[in-house]
């Protein structure tokens, strides 16, 4: 869990290289902190072969 951060996945049925499948949203006391939190939560996503 990352404070004041949210990961939104779009629910697309297929993925391919460079396709955006979601977005990481975050807040912080300044933009640097918000960016770091967004990077942290987006780094928790791993692709799974289906």
Beta strands, then each sheet from edge to edge (+ up, - down):
strand 1: 5-9
strand 2: 22-26
sheet 1: 1+ 2-
end
